[in-house]
Amino acid sequence: MADERPGLHLRGVVLDTPDPVALAAFYARLLGWTYRSEAPEWVVLRNPEGGVGLHFQREERYVPPVWPAQPGDVAMMAHLDVEVDDLEAAVTWAQERGARVAEFQPQEHVRVCLDPDGHPFCLYVEE
């Protein structure tokens, strides 16, 4: 067993989707990020702040998660947290770009939204 950790660098979070190009376009509009690479099966958005980027991978059998999931539902396995300065303005911005606001909202300073493929993401104001 090695005693020294090898270089490991988290570069992206991958979202499965039936249409990587379309879902990447939604997040590029939402976040103002640019493309690092784009192909029909795999698209990568670059985080201009230098943090982790978003990657989009074609999944032909993609089934949208249910929020909040009940027994037997397809549950989300991960979600994105997006800190915002103005929650109301951010929700409007997201909706104008194609997001839907989820019916269930668990917290006052968080809005759960769904991207065009149904992936939940949270807009929140740091308290």
N, C-alpha and C positions, 0 to 999 in steps of 0.2 A: 504494500500500500504506500502510495506516494505521500511524503510529508509536506510537500509544497504544492499549493493550489496552482494548477495551470491557468493561463490567461483565459478567462471566461467573460464574455461581454454580451449582455442582453441587448439586442438591437431592435427587436420588434415583437409586437403582439400580432398573431395571425387570426383573422376572422374568416371562417368558412362562408361561402356564398355561392349561389348558382350563377352569379354574374359579377366577377371581380372588378371589371371595368366600371360598371354602374355603381357598385357600392363604394369603390375608391373615389369616384367622382363626388358622391354625396359627402364623404368625410373631407375631401379636399375643399369643397365649398363651405362646409361647416367650420373647419379649423383653419382654413387659409393655408394649408400645407401644400408643398409641391411634390411632384412625382420624381422618384429616384429611378424607377423602371416601370414599364407597362407592357404586359402581354395578355392575351385573352385568358390565360390560365392563372396568372400570378401578377399582382400589381403591388408596388411598394411606394408608400408615401413617406417623405422625409420630414422629421420634426425640425423646424427651423431653430428651435432652442437647443438642439443637440441631444435631446433625450431619446427615448425609445420611439421608434416609428411604428406605423401600422402597415401590415401586410394583408393582402386579400387573396385567398386561394379558392379556386373553383371546386365545389363539391356538388356533384350532380344529384345526389340524394339528400341534399340539405333540407331539413325540417326546422322551421322557426321555433325558438323556445317560447314557452308560455310564461308570462309574468303576471302575478306570482303563480308559480306552478302548484298544482294540486296532485295528489297521488295519480300516477299513470300519465301525467303530462310530460312533455319534453321540457326539462328544466334547463335554464341557462347554466353554462359551466364557468362563465366569466362575464364581467361587464367592464365598461370603461368609465372612469370617473373624470369629469372635466370641471375644473374649478373655474368659476365665473365671477365677475365683479358685480353684475346686476342680473339677478335670477330671472326676473320678468322679461328683460330685454333678450337674454340668452335663449329663453324658451321660444320667444317669438322668432328670433333668428333661426333657430333649429327647425321650427315648423315651416318657415318660409323656404327652407332648403329641402324639405321632404320628410322630416321626422314627425312622429306622432307622440303625443303625451299619453303615457299609460294611465289607465283608470285608477289603479291603486298607487297611492303616494304615501310612503311610510314615514316621511319626516317633513317638518315645516320648511327647512332651508335646503331641501333637495327636491329636484323634479326628475322623476324617472321618465325617460323618453325611449322610443323605439325607432331604430333606423329603418330604412325601407325594406330590409330583409327580416326585421323583427328582433334584432340584437338589442337588448336593453343597454342604455348608457345613462349615467346620472350627471346632471348639471347641478352644481352645488356652490354655495357661498361659504367660505371658511368662516367659522364663528370665532 
